[in-house]
Amino acid sequence: MQTAVIGSPNSGRAIILPTDADELLRWRRGHRASTYWCGTQLGGCGNELSDRLYRDKVCHFAHRPHTSCHRTATGASSADHLFIKDDLVAWTGRLGIRGRATSRDLGSGPGDAVDFRAGKGGQQHVRFQFSKLSHAEWTSTRDRLTGEATTLDWVFGPSTVQPETVEALCDEYGYLFRFRFETHGAARHIRLRAEDPRNSTEWVPLRACAMTPEGLRVPGAELRRRTSGSRPLDVAGVAAAPRSRDDQVRALRGALISAARFRARPTWEVLCRTAGGDLLKVSSQDRVGLLLAVEQAGEEGAPLLSALLRTGAGEPPPYIREVVAAAGGGAPATAQVLKRWCQRETDRAFAVYGMPSRTAPARLALTTDGRIAAQTAEPATRRTIVHVEARASALEVTPLSEALRGARTRQDGRLVVGLLEQAEDSIVTLPKPERTKLLREMRTARDWLNSGVTKRRRKRQAPANRAGKARAKKKGGTLRDARPLPGLEEKPKKRKS
């Protein structure tokens, strides 16, 4: 258990226990009077905890003997809904505004969401979503909250938003707010950014954001002005000059890649809101030419981005069959074959362009008569990928189990500890095969950490023991110069008379 609260069972002051023994010793010296509790705001039992210091394994909190607790979230991120309140207090104090943060239990725990209300009567509302929310739940909740506030902003944590929700927010506002946390000592602090279909802003701390009459604003994010008619409008609302075909192709390709990144399947009309309103009146035959140019601009073997398009009923548009055939994918014989083929290409696009990326399945092959060819081998196994920011660039992605193995091979103990912490937070979200593999690698990594500490201890002790033995041998024994105990002095020998 890595998190607790300080002071009392109902406290909202959270702490992450340092995992290193020396860091924990420094923390103890500075907080001698602190008491730690399995806080009720963490979903805990309310009993007191003790900090356990280890040299041969990760330091952690532990319950007292014979304590019963059913708390499920114990990793470093389990107290993020409490840490965000500290950041919000500091932020509102800096801005000079009044605000109040409240944790919400939506069915899985007290940290499912945090509502921040500001302004007169709390009419400005920002919801930080920590738990996963279905699109239907989000829609109904948004409708209810919109009627209670003048402005409503939704900020989503990792793996909490559905593709349909992403599409709806980007369609309405032009971007989606995201948050993540970074650990600094015994606390964690929030960072935010705005993601739009074209790009994303930089991650910034909360203090860099602003609360305006229009709601929450993140640096670099601008409200997108919708297009009108067949000609796009510039930022001033003036009709822009007609674009060339090459510009249209680049805009279409960028919009489709962004849709794949958000795991969304847009209709042509929704796609044109990103790619440009001048494409709304393009005929079906002209769409085929534009989409074929989009596919030719990609690398050989890349996913067919046109397969992402759908009709209002969720089916592939009929003209996509021509794009598939012209791009070398074959000629689907029926609508069902086309739907299945496009679904596989959609999965491939989500794998390649999604966040995080993963290994893409193989493309479905079609026979000469337009049927799905028999599969000669199993498709590539899908793997969950995580960013390893400690040793890789933002564009590099590595499976978590492989990252642990690599860090262990490189003898990088600090990275192993960090990856173990990340694994504990994310393992419950993994599919069973990947979870089993990761658990096995986590056990191996912990054993390696423990063995490394034991070896270092032995190495430190060995030279001292050898030096002591050498000195003893040189002096003729360890008791040679010792004074005898009282009463055991050697008695003088009697002289013979």
Phi and psi in degrees as a GROMACS rama.xvg file:
@    title "Ramachandran Plot"
@    xaxis  label "Phi"
@    yaxis  label "Psi"
@TYPE xy
-101.715  -15.7633  GLN-2
-121.493  152.474  THR-3
-157.605  178.452  ALA-4
-117.171  156.68  VAL-5
-105.708  135.213  ILE-6
106.139  -49.5283  GLY-7
-162.1  164.655  SER-8
-60.9659  -31.5159  PRO-9
-96.829  10.2623  ASN-10
-65.9582  150.945  SER-11
-108.099  9.63461  GLY-12
-91.9131  105.272  ARG-13
-94.0622  160.279  ALA-14
-145.97  142.816  ILE-15
-103.585  121.447  ILE-16
-70.8573  130.075  LEU-17
-57.6463  136.424  PRO-18
-86.0488  -18.2993  THR-19
-90.5283  139.752  ASP-20
-62.2952  -44.4865  ALA-21
-65.0896  -39.7051  ASP-22
-65.344  -38.1466  GLU-23
-66.1123  -37.6374  LEU-24
-62.1803  -41.2751  LEU-25
-65.6758  -39.1381  ARG-26
-62.8547  -43.494  TRP-27
-60.6411  -41.4447  ARG-28
-63.0882  -32.3747  ARG-29
-89.7516  -8.51338  GLY-30
-138.506  57.0071  HIS-31
-66.1017  -31.2165  ARG-32
-92.5518  2.24082  ALA-33
-75.5761  141.621  SER-34
-118.776  148.451  THR-35
-120.427  141.868  TYR-36
-136.704  148.614  TRP-37
-81.0927  82.0638  CYS-38
-60.9235  146.178  GLY-39
-67.7678  -28.3956  THR-40
-75.4158  -6.76897  GLN-41
-99.6372  1.73415  LEU-42
81.9671  18.7004  GLY-43
-91.9566  -176.855  GLY-44
-86.5283  -13.8943  CYS-45
87.7761  4.00617  GLY-46
-85.891  160.309  ASN-47
-75.7037  146.656  GLU-48
-115.888  158.598  LEU-49
-121.565  145.641  SER-50
-88.0741  128.303  ASP-51
-103.579  120.779  ARG-52
-98.13  127.378  LEU-53
-132.146  143.729  TYR-54
-95.3876  -21.1711  ARG-55
-105.98  0.0807134  ASP-56
-157.223  179.167  LYS-57
-70.3184  133.685  VAL-58
-69.8253  148.151  CYS-59
-158.759  169.053  HIS-60
-84.0823  151.877  PHE-61
-145.065  148.577  ALA-62
-74.5478  159.212  HIS-63
-69.5962  159.45  ARG-64
-56.8626  148.213  PRO-65
62.7398  34.221  HIS-66
-105.187  134.622  THR-67
-104.289  125.286  SER-68
-144.641  136.993  CYS-69
-114.06  22.9823  HIS-70
-65.6485  133.168  ARG-71
-101.21  -35.6552  THR-72
-96.0416  115.303  ALA-73
-128.713  -3.34717  THR-74
-74.4652  -178.861  GLY-75
-61.861  -29.3846  ALA-76
-83.8883  -4.45521  SER-77
-69.4856  -14.8665  SER-78
-110.317  14.7752  ALA-79
-61.3679  -32.9697  ASP-80
-69.2036  -17.2453  HIS-81
-89.8076  -39.0503  LEU-82
-63.099  -33.4861  PHE-83
-65.9192  -30.4269  ILE-84
-65.0542  -38.3341  LYS-85
-62.6437  -42.3214  ASP-86
-64.7072  -38.7929  ASP-87
-66.9794  -38.2823  LEU-88
-62.4534  -45.6557  VAL-89
-65.0508  -37.5801  ALA-90
-66.9014  -48.8536  TRP-91
-65.6226  -34.2077  THR-92
-63.9988  -38.3578  GLY-93
-69.2476  -37.4379  ARG-94
-80.9381  -15.923  LEU-95
73.9352  32.3909  GLY-96
-119.122  160.291  ILE-97
-93.3399  137.632  ARG-98
-155.514  158.498  GLY-99
-139.569  133.196  ARG-100
-110.861  135.641  ALA-101
-134.525  130.454  THR-102
-77.686  146.706  SER-103
-125.153  133.564  ARG-104
-99.6629  110.186  ASP-105
-100.193  12.413  LEU-106
129.156  -17.8822  GLY-107
-119.063  -3.42566  SER-108
156.826  167.802  GLY-109
-69.4039  -10.6284  PRO-110
-108.996  29.4567  GLY-111
-67.4735  -34.1296  ASP-112
-158.605  158.549  ALA-113
-128.33  122.652  VAL-114
-97.8011  127.059  ASP-115
-114.583  123.69  PHE-116
-119.92  134.971  ARG-117
-138.165  174.94  ALA-118
81.995  178.318  GLY-119
-65.2384  120.811  LYS-120
69.5535  15.0142  GLY-121
66.3818  33.9004  GLY-122
-77.3176  -14.5306  GLN-123
-101.091  125.291  GLN-124
-125.899  129.66  HIS-125
-124.765  124.077  VAL-126
-107.844  126.16  ARG-127
-99.259  113.587  PHE-128
-94.0961  115.27  GLN-129
-99.0869  -31.5298  PHE-130
-100.5  159.014  SER-131
-69.3587  138.33  LYS-132
-129.397  126.623  LEU-133
-69.8874  160.504  SER-134
-64.563  -38.1954  HIS-135
-65.4013  -40.9238  ALA-136
-64.9539  -42.2263  GLU-137
-63.006  -42.5815  TRP-138
-62.0759  -47.5724  THR-139
-67.285  -39.9613  SER-140
-67.4626  -40.569  THR-141
-62.6739  -42.0158  ARG-142
-61.2145  -39.1648  ASP-143
-70.1586  -46.0935  ARG-144
-69.9785  -31.3414  LEU-145
-62.3818  -34.8614  THR-146
-74.1747  -12.1999  GLY-147
-101.328  -7.66868  GLU-148
-139.136  160.01  ALA-149
-83.3235  -33.1288  THR-150
-133.188  142.536  THR-151
-135.914  120.879  LEU-152
-120.777  138.186  ASP-153
-114.459  127.214  TRP-154
-119.103  121.878  VAL-155
-103.461  138.151  PHE-156
-84.3863  -177.657  GLY-157
-61.1199  133.184  PRO-158
58.2401  38.4676  SER-159
-117.598  -7.29184  THR-160
-118.916  140.462  VAL-161
-86.7649  152.921  GLN-162
-56.8823  -36.8369  PRO-163
-64.2386  -36.6093  GLU-164
-67.3416  -41.5839  THR-165
-58.6188  -45.8439  VAL-166
-62.8494  -41.9514  GLU-167
-65.3037  -43.2663  ALA-168
-68.6946  -43.693  LEU-169
-66.2287  -33.7663  CYS-170
-68.0287  -36.5502  ASP-171
-84.2231  -42.5611  GLU-172
-110.303  -21.0375  TYR-173
95.1828  -5.78675  GLY-174
-160.239  173.076  TYR-175
-133.392  133.457  LEU-176
-84.9529  135.421  PHE-177
-126.333  156.695  ARG-178
-139.391  156.577  PHE-179
-147.987  168.411  ARG-180
-119.527  148.585  PHE-181
-124.29  138.441  GLU-182
-85.1845  130.609  THR-183
-132.035  101.083  HIS-184
65.9876  -124.283  GLY-185
-94.5835  11.1987  ALA-186
-135.062  167.969  ALA-187
-128.163  146.898  ARG-188
-129.172  145.364  HIS-189
-83.7143  148.346  ILE-190
-132.386  145.576  ARG-191
-126.731  157.802  LEU-192
-155.856  165.303  ARG-193
-110.552  131.803  ALA-194
-113.101  126.977  GLU-195
-121.369  171.418  ASP-196
-62.2265  -15.8848  PRO-197
-99.7578  -41.7078  ARG-198
-161.768  -173.323  ASN-199
-133.866  153.145  SER-200
-80.2508  172.168  THR-201
-74.0239  151.859  GLU-202
-68.0778  127.787  TRP-203
-130.099  152.186  VAL-204
-69.9448  162.516  PRO-205
-60.4279  -32.3011  LEU-206
-65.0437  -18.1522  ARG-207
-84.3886  -9.16413  ALA-208
-90.7936  169.286  CYS-209
-133.995  153.073  ALA-210
-111.541  106.554  MET-211
-106.013  171.085  THR-212
-59.2517  -22.0194  PRO-213
-88.9142  -3.26365  GLU-214
117.466  -162.803  GLY-215
-68.8827  137.567  LEU-216
-130.53  131.99  ARG-217
-108.698  135.387  VAL-218
-53.6636  131.505  PRO-219
94.9202  -11.7907  GLY-220
-98.2522  125.744  ALA-221
-120.969  139.278  GLU-222
-61.9361  130.151  LEU-223
-85.8119  131.188  ARG-224
-82.985  127.234  ARG-225
-68.2026  155.793  ARG-226
-84.4593  162.359  THR-227
-138.407  129.734  SER-228
71.8294  -151.488  GLY-229
-96.5206  -4.27999  SER-230
-115.65  131.726  ARG-231
-69.1367  153.567  PRO-232
-103.45  143.89  LEU-233
-84.032  -176.425  ASP-234
-63.9851  -19.5109  VAL-235
-91.9058  -0.311375  ALA-236
85.1628  11.6792  GLY-237
-96.9803  139.703  VAL-238
-60.7938  129.005  ALA-239
-86.0118  163.796  ALA-240
-69.3527  148.735  ALA-241
-57.5937  144.027  PRO-242
-92.3075  155.683  ARG-243
-75.501  167.586  SER-244
-63.8817  -39.8633  ARG-245
-61.8472  -39.5316  ASP-246
-64.9216  -39.2462  ASP-247
-64.4299  -41.3511  GLN-248
-63.9443  -44.444  VAL-249
-62.7131  -40.8135  ARG-250
-65.8066  -41.0216  ALA-251
-63.5608  -44.6196  LEU-252
-63.2928  -43.8429  ARG-253
-62.6642  -39.7473  GLY-254
-67.5002  -37.6511  ALA-255
-69.7979  -39.9904  LEU-256
-63.5419  -40.0591  ILE-257
-64.9477  -38.7678  SER-258
-62.3313  -41.6787  ALA-259
-65.4846  -35.3419  ALA-260
-63.0774  -36.9145  ARG-261
-91.7707  7.23777  PHE-262
55.9224  46.6985  ARG-263
-118.456  149.279  ALA-264
-118.613  99.9868  ARG-265
-84.6584  156.924  PRO-266
-80.0381  169.129  THR-267
-61.9656  -37.6639  TRP-268
-65.6646  -43.629  GLU-269
-65.653  -39.6766  VAL-270
-61.5435  -37.1589  LEU-271
-70.0131  -21.3712  CYS-272
-67.486  -24.5178  ARG-273
-94.8726  -43.628  THR-274
-81.0282  -19.0131  ALA-275
130.874  133.859  GLY-276
-68.8894  -14.7559  GLY-277
-70.1973  -10.438  ASP-278
-90.4742  -5.89196  LEU-279
-64.9152  -34.6191  LEU-280
-98.0168  13.9131  LYS-281
-71.854  134.053  VAL-282
-70.2484  164.208  SER-283
-59.4632  -40.0063  SER-284
-67.7007  -38.9069  GLN-285
-69.0867  -31.1421  ASP-286
-62.0355  -39.1497  ARG-287
-59.2855  -45.2453  VAL-288
-63.9454  -42.3425  GLY-289
-65.0673  -44.7194  LEU-290
-67.7693  -35.8866  LEU-291
-64.2063  -38.3063  LEU-292
-65.0868  -35.4838  ALA-293
-61.9543  -43.5706  VAL-294
-69.6875  -36.2209  GLU-295
-68.8776  -20.7752  GLN-296
-77.8391  -12.4819  ALA-297
-90.5223  175.879  GLY-298
-78.5493  158.671  GLU-299
-66.3175  132.74  GLU-300
86.3414  -1.06861  GLY-301
-71.3094  156.896  ALA-302
-59.2254  147.161  PRO-303
-79.3923  104.052  LEU-304
-64.6048  -28.8503  LEU-305
-61.8175  -22.3215  SER-306
-67.0387  -14.0923  ALA-307
-70.6014  -26.1527  LEU-308
-65.6298  145.856  LEU-309
-143.794  164.201  ARG-310
-88.4229  178.238  THR-311
-62.3696  -23.538  GLY-312
-88.4603  1.43794  ALA-313
87.614  6.96503  GLY-314
-97.0987  155.798  GLU-315
-65.4918  136.108  PRO-316
-59.2637  145.062  PRO-317
-57.0952  -34.389  PRO-318
-70.0503  -12.0018  TYR-319
-65.7541  -27.2872  ILE-320
-58.0431  -40.3283  ARG-321
-67.2683  -37.5538  GLU-322
-64.8495  -43.5591  VAL-323
-59.7462  -46.3462  VAL-324
-65.4129  -44.5604  ALA-325
-68.2155  -28.1367  ALA-326
-84.8774  0.538484  ALA-327
90.9686  13.9422  GLY-328
-86.4734  -10.0637  GLY-329
107.627  177.637  GLY-330
-116.703  98.3905  ALA-331
-57.0899  132.046  PRO-332
-78.3009  -33.6908  ALA-333
-131.622  169.34  THR-334
-65.1037  -34.2093  ALA-335
-67.8723  -39.6044  GLN-336
-64.5507  -42.7007  VAL-337
-61.5227  -42.0643  LEU-338
-63.966  -44.5552  LYS-339
-66.3656  -40.6183  ARG-340
-64.9875  -43.4487  TRP-341
-66.5931  -34.1295  CYS-342
-64.4994  -40.3455  GLN-343
-64.5627  -42.0395  ARG-344
-66.5972  -33.3549  GLU-345
-63.2892  -44.5525  THR-346
-60.408  -38.4181  ASP-347
-66.4457  -41.8555  ARG-348
-65.5577  -42.2799  ALA-349
-61.1934  -37.1605  PHE-350
-69.0595  -42.475  ALA-351
-76.8678  -43.996  VAL-352
-101.893  -8.15594  TYR-353
-70.7534  170.004  GLY-354
-124.992  111.668  MET-355
-79.4717  161.05  PRO-356
-78.5335  163.781  SER-357
-151.648  175.55  ARG-358
-68.4547  128.581  THR-359
-83.0957  142.233  ALA-360
-69.7798  166.477  PRO-361
-74.9115  153.548  ALA-362
-71.8168  142.848  ARG-363
-73.715  129.438  LEU-364
-90.4617  143.115  ALA-365
-109.659  143.574  LEU-366
-77.2816  174.846  THR-367
-65.373  -25.0172  THR-368
-93.9474  12.7932  ASP-369
83.0753  21.2337  GLY-370
-102.747  164.419  ARG-371
-72.3807  123.742  ILE-372
-70.9634  152.181  ALA-373
-63.0208  140.238  ALA-374
-81.6093  121.637  GLN-375
-86.8284  -17.1172  THR-376
-149.021  157.321  ALA-377
-67.4452  140.912  GLU-378
-59.8198  155.975  PRO-379
-57.4595  137.194  ALA-380
-65.931  132.461  THR-381
-77.1856  139.331  ARG-382
-129.046  139.544  ARG-383
-78.1797  130.732  THR-384
-113.772  143.821  ILE-385
-127.064  152.753  VAL-386
-78.0693  130.258  HIS-387
-104.447  86.4903  VAL-388
-74.51  -19.3208  GLU-389
-70.5581  -28.2862  ALA-390
-133.192  6.93715  ARG-391
-135.058  160.82  ALA-392
-74.6532  170.264  SER-393
-65.9468  -19.1488  ALA-394
-92.1681  -12.1926  LEU-395
-85.3757  136.802  GLU-396
-131.567  143.337  VAL-397
-142.701  139.897  THR-398
-58.7813  141.209  PRO-399
-61.9886  -40.2594  LEU-400
-64.3464  -39.2685  SER-401
-69.9157  -35.294  GLU-402
-63.3865  -40.7287  ALA-403
-62.2054  -44.8696  LEU-404
-63.9924  -40.6307  ARG-405
-65.7249  -42.2747  GLY-406
-64.1905  -36.3826  ALA-407
-68.1386  -38.3108  ARG-408
-64.9867  -36.1777  THR-409
-83.3031  3.67639  ARG-410
60.7202  34.1687  GLN-411
-97.899  87.6408  ASP-412
-64.7839  -38.8219  GLY-413
-64.2406  -41.7418  ARG-414
-66.3719  -37.2686  LEU-415
-60.9822  -43.7178  VAL-416
-61.5413  -43.3117  VAL-417
-64.8119  -40.466  GLY-418
-68.6468  -35.1211  LEU-419
-62.6677  -40.2032  LEU-420
-63.1948  -41.9898  GLU-421
-67.6872  -36.2273  GLN-422
-65.3873  -40.173  ALA-423
-62.3624  -33.6219  GLU-424
-75.7225  -33.0768  ASP-425
-105.565  -7.76962  SER-426
-65.7536  -30.3864  ILE-427
-69.5241  -17.1875  VAL-428
-92.6026  -4.62588  THR-429
-86.3896  151.686  LEU-430
-65.5564  160.265  PRO-431
-57.65  -45.8931  LYS-432
-60.2765  -43.7289  PRO-433
-69.9547  -35.3909  GLU-434
-64.198  -42.581  ARG-435
-62.6797  -43.3843  THR-436
-63.4828  -42.1871  LYS-437
-68.3614  -39.7978  LEU-438
-60.1255  -40.9755  LEU-439
-63.5995  -42.1134  ARG-440
-70.5852  -33.164  GLU-441
-64.9157  -41.0787  MET-442
-63.5619  -42.6485  ARG-443
-63.0767  -40.773  THR-444
-65.5438  -41.4775  ALA-445
-65.0201  -41.8052  ARG-446
-60.9845  -38.3466  ASP-447
-66.4181  -42.8766  TRP-448
-60.7311  -44.623  LEU-449
-63.9645  -41.973  ASN-450
-66.8476  -34.2186  SER-451
-65.9851  -39.7295  GLY-452
-65.6528  -41.5609  VAL-453
-63.3218  -42.0086  THR-454
-63.8383  -42.2604  LYS-455
-63.9356  -37.3654  ARG-456
-65.1497  -41.207  ARG-457
-65.8357  -37.4015  ARG-458
-65.543  -37.6766  LYS-459
-68.1527  -34.8432  ARG-460
-78.5967  -33.0988  GLN-461
-61.054  -49.5547  ALA-462
-59.973  -38.9253  PRO-463
-63.805  -40.2982  ALA-464
-66.6377  -42.0217  ASN-465
-64.7857  -40.8169  ARG-466
-63.8064  -41.3647  ALA-467
-63.7538  -41.7568  GLY-468
-65.3937  -38.6843  LYS-469
-65.0325  -42.4147  ALA-470
-64.1958  -40.2828  ARG-471
-63.8658  -40.9168  ALA-472
-66.2167  -40.4056  LYS-473
-65.2665  -36.6144  LYS-474
-87.0288  -5.13703  LYS-475
89.0378  19.4567  GLY-476
126.692  152.578  GLY-477
-73.7785  -18.3804  THR-478
-105.346  10.9059  LEU-479
-60.8217  -43.9922  ARG-480
-100.059  9.00034  ASP-481
-76.4336  145.66  ALA-482
-81.2226  141.219  ARG-483
-70.5106  151.662  PRO-484
-67.7368  152.351  LEU-485
-57.6414  135.523  PRO-486
88.4278  -10.7503  GLY-487
-112.122  17.4181  LEU-488
-64.9234  147.812  GLU-489
-68.1794  122.917  GLU-490
-71.9371  140.504  LYS-491
-68.9518  142.483  PRO-492
-71.8826  137.552  LYS-493
-74.3911  135.632  LYS-494
-82.7544  141.029  ARG-495
-74.7477  129.444  LYS-496
